[in-house]
Amino acid sequence: MVDYNLISDNDLYDMCNEGDEGAWQYTYNFILTICEWKKWNFAEPGELAQEVTLYLLGEAIKKVKEKNKFRNFVKVVTINKIKDYFRKTSSLMIEPLEKSVKNKRGEEFVWEYPDPEPTPDHPLILLEEVAIIDEAIKKLPQPCGSVVREYLNFKMGIYKDYKELSRVLKMPVPTISSRVSRCLKKLLQFKEIKQLRVYR
């Protein structure tokens, strides 16, 4: 049985291009994991994952320029589709609860109860942060760029455990921990990342 987690991006791209069902099922699950990230709070993440997969099947896969970065391409396409979704829905602002009350002098005014739910633009803010972090990672020297990117994929749940991450990065688990720590320190020194931390 093929373990698609161990297949290189080049081979995965070729298999998808040739219509390999297992490769497409793996790619769908990869997309679904991103859509299921709890901070997006999707009611039906599977629907969006299916939409992204169909988009890749139809035309987007032809736009891949670097086969050796196919998974990252799929991730970027998925994030862009999520952005589109939230842009469409962010206009549906939820009105705050209002109650008309009178003060001691008999003057009437409206008391607004804040909406306990996150504001509709909250996911868009998260996505902008993801985009800023992604651009910062590109500035890291190798192998730091790959280590940080795959570690963040692991934190999002794309990889089941450290063993799987170890196979992807081709380095032992103890090395990953020390390398991630060193590389994240470099990432945190970038001005744009420091600004993200200030405004949180």
C-alpha positions in Angstrom: 0.0 0.0 0.0 1.3 3.4 -0.9 2.1 5.9 1.9 1.5 9.2 0.2 3.0 11.1 3.1 6.4 9.8 2.0 5.9 10.6 -1.7 7.9 13.7 -2.9 6.1 16.7 -4.2 7.3 16.0 -7.7 5.9 12.5 -7.6 2.6 13.6 -6.0 2.1 16.2 -8.7 2.8 13.7 -11.5 0.4 11.1 -9.9 -2.3 13.8 -9.6 -1.8 14.9 -13.1 -2.2 11.3 -14.3 -5.4 10.9 -12.4 -4.2 8.6 -9.6 -7.2 8.3 -7.3 -5.1 7.6 -4.2 -3.0 10.8 -4.8 -6.2 12.9 -5.2 -7.7 11.4 -2.0 -4.5 12.3 -0.2 -4.6 15.8 -1.6 -8.2 16.2 -0.6 -7.4 15.1 3.0 -4.5 17.6 3.0 -6.9 20.4 1.9 -9.5 19.2 4.4 -7.0 19.4 7.3 -6.3 23.1 6.5 -10.1 23.8 6.2 -10.7 22.0 9.6 -8.3 24.3 11.4 -10.4 25.3 14.4 -9.7 29.0 14.2 -11.6 29.2 10.9 -14.6 27.8 12.7 -16.3 26.3 9.5 -19.5 24.5 10.0 -18.9 22.3 6.9 -15.2 22.3 6.2 -15.7 19.3 3.8 -17.7 21.4 1.4 -14.9 24.0 1.0 -12.3 21.2 0.8 -14.3 19.6 -2.1 -14.6 23.0 -3.8 -10.8 23.5 -3.7 -10.2 19.9 -4.9 -12.5 20.4 -7.9 -10.8 23.7 -8.7 -7.4 21.9 -8.7 -8.8 19.1 -10.8 -10.3 21.5 -13.3 -7.7 24.2 -14.0 -5.4 25.2 -11.1 -3.1 22.2 -11.3 -2.0 23.4 -14.8 -0.7 26.6 -13.1 1.9 24.8 -11.0 5.3 26.1 -12.0 7.4 24.3 -9.3 6.5 20.6 -9.0 8.9 20.3 -6.1 6.6 22.7 -4.1 3.3 21.1 -5.0 2.0 20.7 -1.4 2.8 24.4 -0.7 1.0 25.3 -3.9 -2.1 23.4 -2.8 -1.9 25.1 0.6 -1.7 28.6 -1.0 -4.7 27.8 -3.3 -6.7 26.6 -0.2 -5.8 29.7 1.8 -6.9 31.9 -1.1 -10.2 30.1 -1.4 -10.7 30.5 2.3 -10.0 34.3 2.0 -12.6 34.5 -0.8 -15.1 32.7 1.4 -14.7 35.1 4.3 -14.7 38.2 2.0 -18.1 37.1 0.7 -19.5 36.4 4.1 -17.9 39.3 6.1 -20.5 41.7 4.7 -23.2 39.8 6.6 -22.5 41.7 9.9 -24.5 40.5 12.9 -26.4 43.4 14.5 -25.7 43.8 18.2 -28.5 43.2 20.6 -30.2 46.4 21.7 -32.5 47.4 24.6 -34.2 50.7 25.2 -33.8 51.9 28.8 -34.5 55.1 30.8 -32.1 56.7 33.2 -33.1 58.4 36.5 -34.1 61.6 34.8 -36.5 59.7 32.5 -34.2 60.1 29.4 -34.4 57.2 27.0 -31.3 55.7 25.4 -30.3 52.5 23.7 -28.1 50.0 25.6 -26.1 47.8 23.2 -24.9 44.3 24.3 -21.7 43.3 22.6 -21.9 40.3 20.3 -20.2 37.4 22.1 -19.1 35.8 18.8 -15.9 36.9 17.0 -16.4 39.7 14.5 -16.9 38.5 10.9 -13.6 40.0 9.9 -11.7 38.0 12.5 -10.9 35.1 10.1 -9.7 37.7 7.5 -7.3 39.1 10.1 -6.0 35.6 10.8 -5.5 35.0 7.1 -3.5 38.3 6.7 -1.3 37.1 9.5 -0.8 33.8 7.8 0.2 35.6 4.6 2.7 37.8 6.5 4.2 34.8 8.2 4.4 32.9 5.0 6.3 35.8 3.3 8.7 36.0 6.3 9.4 32.2 6.1 10.5 32.7 2.4 13.3 35.0 3.7 14.7 32.4 6.0 17.9 30.5 4.8 17.6 26.8 4.0 17.0 24.4 5.7 15.3 26.8 8.2 12.6 27.8 5.7 11.5 24.2 5.2 11.8 23.2 8.8 9.6 26.1 10.0 7.1 25.7 7.2 6.6 22.0 7.8 6.6 22.5 11.6 3.7 25.0 11.2 2.0 22.5 9.0 2.4 20.0 11.8 0.9 22.4 14.3 -2.1 22.9 12.0 -2.6 19.1 12.1 -1.4 18.2 8.6 1.0 15.6 10.0 -0.3 13.1 12.6 2.8 13.1 14.8 6.5 13.9 15.1 7.4 10.6 13.4 5.6 11.7 10.2 7.2 15.1 10.4 10.5 13.4 10.8 10.0 11.4 7.6 9.0 14.5 5.7 12.0 16.6 6.9 14.3 13.6 6.6 15.8 14.2 10.0 15.5 12.5 13.4 13.0 13.7 16.0 15.5 15.1 18.5 17.1 17.1 15.7 13.8 18.6 14.7 13.2 20.1 18.2 16.5 21.8 18.3 16.4 23.0 14.7 12.8 24.3 15.1 13.8 26.3 18.2 16.9 27.8 16.4 14.9 28.6 13.2 11.9 30.1 15.0 14.3 32.5 16.8 15.5 33.7 13.4 11.9 34.1 12.2 10.9 36.1 15.3 13.7 38.6 14.6 12.0 39.8 11.4 10.4 43.2 11.7 7.0 42.2 10.3 6.8 39.3 12.8 7.7 41.6 15.7 4.9 43.9 14.6 2.4 41.0 14.6 3.3 40.2 18.1 3.0 43.8 19.3 -0.6 44.2 17.9 -1.9 40.9 19.3 
